Amino acid sequence: MKTKLIIAALALPILGFLGACGDSASDTPKPTVTLKEGGLTTNTEIISGEEISFVVSATAGSEALASVSIKATWDGKTENIFDTTITSKSTEFTYTTILLGSVGDDVTYTITANDGNGTTGEAKVVVSVMPIQASLDGQSGFQLYNANSQGLNISFDLYRANAMITGTPANQDIIDATTTGQAEWSKTWKSNNGSTFVKVDPNDWQNGTSTTYLFQLYKANKNSLKETISDMEVGDVILVRSGQDIEFNLFLVKITGVVDLPAAGNNNDYYQFDMRGLIF
């Protein structure tokens, strides 16, 4: 019993020492970051492509800051847009840049102060990217063929209203999804740049003549957008969110013809369609 009491007595100072070490680590002073008036201070909505500014005030928790940086994250992407070394106790500056992201994106800007003692502090603002207000352009009579056809257009760039036999994947908003050697036409569209699709009400074609309308249509249907779309019929209207890095990335497509050839080995099947959007 005496031996157990001695061990317990020795253990108490050790535990106290370990506890003190833990407390000191958590008590290390951190820098503070404040976003001041004259720039963005709270979550907001801003039109695509507009300038935004941050008035940043940062103060070290120790004797001096080490650096201040700004990064933007949206739609699975991250971009470091500003980084500067700081050696003073505090700093205040204004940083102006162009809003990143496309219409419908929520872009999170994170301003981080790195302290000389290794700790960090940050402030965040979320900017929802809104469309410019404009009337849509329209073009008609395009055909997109079975991918196993020869010398015919099998992909489409919505931004440039350009049907392509081949093309750069980054511009292929729509491409026929029939695989090489597939006997039957898949009647399916996919994308090589991350564009997504959803069928909407046929009346949306008549009403969808402005960027504002398409943006509201996107907000109502964004959770239903898919990477592929199949078995379209004449009269179907499709909302497409392009994967291209453009200011307004929403388009309407209306199917005006479906030609599914029955003869074996004839791969000249196609969809015919009209389209609307802000065309380059």
Phi, psi and omega in degrees: 000318181297320179298318179298322180293322180295315180299317180298320180294322179290328184289329185298313178298324181295315179298320179296321179295315179297320179297320180295321178298317180297318181295321183293325179294318183286341182268004179299124183296139182250155177287160177243147177234129178234135174262123189255162178302148187106347176218187179291134178235336181224167177303141186204175175244133182221145181291140180309135176083359180282159173284144172230153180227150173235130170258105190257128173239122182231139180228134181289150171275338178253215182282333184202153171283163174251319180193165172227134181225159176229132175229154178241137177230136179195142172049043179079005181249152175226134177225124175277115189253348181200138177203128181217144177279136179234135178242358181267172178293324181214163179208154172217131181206164175248131177238127181241137181208175176268135179303128178273173177088171178246169181306131181096347179281148168252111185260121179264120175260122180246120179257118187242129172257127177257123182275156175297339180271006176095354179271167180226155171223154183210163172225149183229147172224135177254126180247121175273126185277120182256158181278151166292154180267113183204157173280149183275149170275155178222141174221157188220167172082025179275150173237138175236117192264162169313132183296344178268005174289168181244122175072020180242162184287122182241358178218165188213135176257106183293321184297325181256003182049052189233116174275139189228142171286312170234182179174166177288127181310324181298337181258359184272081177297322180230136173215140178297136188264007178296131183276158181302127179084355179296127187292319182255144175298130183288337184056033184232138171254147171223191179221152175256005181231014178092007176297150181230160191225150171205136174285137179237181182293138178305331179295340180293338176292316180293321184274337188277078182242003182221160177297324181298316180296315181296325179294318177295324177295320177297314181299326180284341187236004189298332180281353180254359180295137182234162181282342177224162174215138190227162170054047176289152178235161178302131182098345177295141177241132187236130171269127180242127171259108185293146175272001178286152180275081184228160187293319177237113193246022181251136182220152171250139176234133177241124179284123181246352179197145176227116180243105181247101187282131185279339186292132178298135178085353176267106187258024182268029175293153179198159165260139170252143185205159168252164182213157174221147177170188170270103187267137182296000000 
